């Protein structure tokens, strides 16, 4: 998920830089950006779809882990996990591959060759440049229309609905398991003992903390990714929008993209705020790195002093 989110943020970075005149008026940036624009859009959609399916799998795994911990641990071997991850990456790549052929772009130079300009046309649109007929083959148009529909359904809409259902089931299982006593002869307050809690109580607390963290991540994911499904539905029925034809929907799309980018950046903060184990391990890692850097700086300083002293002795001799 971290690699998918970083890939998404890096792929939308050039689109953000294009809003600043320093980059927008630079010939090299314009040339590279115009030729890679839709490839970056395809990569962003691919990364986002990978992330949403990974969140879905994590939510399913947590639900199975709460309901039957032993069965869950036996099922998920390292080989099966790698095959599942590979299947998600390859499957979502095929699902979003239509973006690579969804637009046809034309380029020309302006201002005596000092600037380059570009205009792109959707291959499923009826209008074309200079009122020409769309030259795109019919099978490519059908492929893009089908890919757009499948991406909207299986890339955002269905996974979002499934995440909402799984999150509700997780909360119910968490509440049921937390209120259930360990044994019929035991009382619930024994799990809250601060002196020597039972091992099953410790396991239950860990399960609860992990489940709460997953629930928080899923809720944040739904709130930040859900609005984009509405815009995908709008595109799915062929009602595209641009800054000229529909400025309101264009501004809404920019707001949705901003919300999606925020959602990709919140997992780290959610882990920091919710998971005590994550905070403890992060602190230990930072302290360890700081000690290593301190020791390394002292070693370099000591080596530098020895070299200086040896240089002085050789000069005197």
Secondary structure, DSSP 8 states (H G I E B T S, - for coil): -HHHHHHHHHHHHHHHHTTSHHHHT-HHHHHHHHHHHHHHHHHHHHHHHHHHHHHHHHHHHHHHHHH-HHHHHHH--HHHHHHHHHHHHHHHHHHTGGGGGSEEEEEEEETTTTEEEEEEEETT-S--GGG----S-HHHHHHHHHHHHHHHIIIIIHHHHHHHHHHHHHHHHHHHHHHS-SSTTS-GGGGG-SSS--HHHHHHHHHHHHHHHHHHHHHHHHHHHHHHHHHHHHHHTT----TTT-HHHHHHHHHHHHHHHHHHTSHHHHHHHH-HHHHHHHHHHHHHHHHHHHHHHHHHHHHHHHHHHHHHHHHH-
